[in-house]
Amino acid sequence: MSSDEGGGAGAGAGLGAGGVGGAGRGLWVEEPARRRRMPDSVRTSAVRAVLIVAVTLTQATITFFLTLTGSWLALPMGLGAIAGTIVATWGVLDVWITRQTWNQRYGVHSEPSSTARGRRREARRAARKAAAGRIPREDGPLAASGRYSAR
């Protein structure tokens, strides 16, 4: 019995050929994403905001416990927590503004369909055909110069 058949060193008791989950299934299975990936600029600002909010919440928790114990560090930590809350609010607004800006710049994908392309091509042909068969006017605004008269 080879290791491919489930009897190798990596096979557990009662597991099939693919390990957990059934026969023939590997450990890593690609699944399609449910949502599209965020743009890089939005993802960067989101990561920054999450880190700032996490630090601020940690600071606020420590401030709370220092206040309960009556420590002198409660006042400086409280001021820091207030400043952190302002910075965290800015971070979340930064994510929102960056996302809106990205959507305004790159969010609309306007591609003509094959039907629209064909109609545009036909309109160009008709315009060329109409322009080729045009007869110049002799009473137009440029007729007085004599250069544009029909000969």
N, C-alpha and C positions, 0 to 999 in steps of 0.2 A: 504494500500500500504506500503510495507516494504522499508527499505533503500537500499536493494539490487536491487529493481526494478527501481531505479532512482528518487524516490520521496522523498528521505531522506534529511537531513539537508545539506549534501555536494553536492547535485545535483544542477546544475545551470539551468537557463532558456534555454530550447531548446536543452539541451545536452542529449545524449542517456544514456543507462545504464552504459556504460564504461567511461563516461566523454568525454574528448576531444579525437576524433579519431574514434569513432564508438562503436557499440554495443559489449559488452563483452571484450573489450581490457582494460587491467590494465594500471596503471600509468607508471610502469616500465616494459619495454619489452627488453629481452635479444636479442641482435643481434650479429651474429658472427663477430669476429674481421677481419678487412680487411688485416691487416698485423700482423705477429707474434710479441710478446712482446720482447723488447730489453733485452739482458742479464743484470743482476744486475750491473756488473762492468761498462758496457757501459752506462747504464742509470744513474748511480751515477756520472760519469764524465760529462755526458751531462747536468745534472742538475747544477753541479758546473760551467760549462762553461756558461750556460744561465745566472746564477746569476752574474758571473763576467762581462759578456758583458753588462748586464742591468745596473750594477753599473757604468761601464765605460762610457756608453752612457749618463747616467744621469750626471755624472761628467763633461763630455765634453760639455753638454748643459749648465750646470751652468757656466762653464768656458767661454763659448761664451757670455752669457749674462753679466757676470762680466766684460769681455773685452769691451763690448759695453758701459757699464756705467762708465768705467775708474776706477774701484775699484782696490785697492792695492792687493786684494785677487786673482786677475786674474793670477798673476805669479805663486804663489804656486799651485793654482788649475790647471793651465796649465801643470806644471811639473807632478802633480799627474795624469792628464789625459794621458800624454805620458807614464808614468809608467803603468797605467791601460790598455792602448792599448797593451803594451808588454805582460802583464799578461793575457789579454783576448786572444791574439794570442796563447799563450802557452796553455790556456784552450781548445781552439778549436782543436789544434793539439793533445792534450791529448785525446780528444774524438776519433779522427781519429785513433791514434795509438792503443788505447785500443780496438777499434772495430776490427782493423786488427789483433791484437794479439789474441783476442777471436776467430775470424774466423779461424785462423791458428791452434789453439789448439783444438777447439771443433766444428768447422763448418762442418766437413765432417762426415757424418753418413754412414759408410760402413757396411751394413748388408747383408750377403749372402742370396740370394733368395732360395726358396725351391728346385729349379732346381739345383742350384750350390751345395747345401747341399747333394742332392742325388748323384750327380756326384762324389763329394768328397768321399762319403761312398763307392760307387762302386770302385773307384780307390784304396781305402784302402784294400778292400776285394781282389781285383786282386793282389795287392802287397803282401798281406799275403799268398795268394795261390801260388804265384810265389816263395816266400821265403821258403815255406814249402817243395816244390818239388825240391829244389836246391841240386845239388850234389857238395860236396866240391872238390876243385882242389888240385891235389897232387903236382903241379909244381908252386904253388903260392909263394909269398915272405915269407910266414910264414911256408912253408913246411919243410924248413931246420931244424927247431927246433924240429920237430918230434911230437909236441903236437897237431897239427892240421891235421894230415894225416887221410885219410879215412880208417876206420877199417871194 
